[in-house]
Amino acid sequence: MIVRALELDIRPNEIDPDAALFDEGLGLDSIDALVISLEISKRYDIQIRAEDEQTHQIFSSLGALSSYVEQHAQK
């Protein structure tokens, strides 16, 4: 979903789930985080708000984001 939504020039299986999404990792920025949040909201009905204290941790890596979505997705 991230690769498609952000139109990244990388294959999903090339993303290390423990690598940072920002800075040295994938090098994403705040606009990318917004796009990802919107996609997650549409697909899983989960709201991730910028002012939430957990946001930095949620977006720390693909693995952290995936775990958060799995825990909060409507079943």
C-alpha positions as CSV (number, residue, x, y, z in Angstrom):
1,M,0.0,0.0,0.0
2,I,2.8,2.4,0.9
3,V,4.7,1.8,-2.3
4,R,1.6,2.3,-4.4
5,A,0.2,5.3,-2.5
6,L,3.6,7.1,-2.6
7,E,4.6,5.9,-6.0
8,L,7.9,4.7,-4.7
9,D,10.5,3.3,-7.1
10,I,11.0,0.2,-4.9
11,R,9.4,-3.2,-4.5
12,P,7.5,-3.9,-1.3
13,N,9.7,-6.9,-0.4
14,E,12.8,-4.6,-0.6
15,I,11.6,-2.6,2.4
16,D,13.1,-3.7,5.7
17,P,10.3,-3.8,8.2
18,D,12.6,-2.6,11.0
19,A,14.2,0.2,9.0
20,A,13.1,3.8,9.7
21,L,10.4,5.2,7.4
22,F,11.9,8.7,7.7
23,D,15.5,10.0,7.6
24,E,18.0,7.3,6.8
25,G,15.4,4.6,6.1
26,L,13.0,5.2,3.3
27,G,13.5,9.0,3.5
28,L,9.8,9.8,3.8
29,D,8.6,13.2,4.9
30,S,5.6,14.7,6.6
31,I,3.5,14.8,3.4
32,D,4.2,11.1,2.9
33,A,3.0,10.5,6.4
34,L,-0.2,12.3,5.6
35,V,-0.7,10.3,2.5
36,I,-0.1,7.0,4.4
37,S,-2.5,8.1,7.1
38,L,-5.2,8.9,4.6
39,E,-4.8,5.5,2.9
40,I,-4.9,3.7,6.3
41,S,-8.0,5.7,7.2
42,K,-9.8,4.8,3.9
43,R,-8.7,1.1,3.9
44,Y,-8.9,0.2,7.6
45,D,-11.1,3.0,9.1
46,I,-8.3,3.9,11.5
47,Q,-7.5,7.5,12.4
48,I,-3.9,8.4,13.1
49,R,-3.7,12.0,14.2
50,A,-0.6,14.1,14.1
51,E,-1.1,15.4,17.6
52,D,-1.3,11.9,19.0
53,E,1.6,11.2,21.4
54,Q,2.1,7.8,19.8
55,T,2.4,9.1,16.2
56,H,6.2,9.2,16.2
57,Q,6.3,5.6,17.4
58,I,3.6,4.4,15.0
59,F,5.5,5.7,12.1
60,S,9.0,4.7,13.3
61,S,9.2,1.7,11.0
62,L,7.0,-0.4,8.6
63,G,6.9,-3.1,11.3
64,A,5.6,-0.6,13.9
65,L,3.0,0.8,11.5
66,S,1.9,-2.6,10.5
67,S,1.5,-3.7,14.1
68,Y,-0.5,-0.6,14.9
69,V,-2.9,-1.2,12.0
70,E,-3.3,-4.9,12.9
71,Q,-4.2,-4.0,16.5
72,H,-6.7,-1.3,15.5
73,A,-8.3,-2.5,12.3
74,Q,-12.0,-3.0,12.3
75,K,-12.6,-6.7,12.1
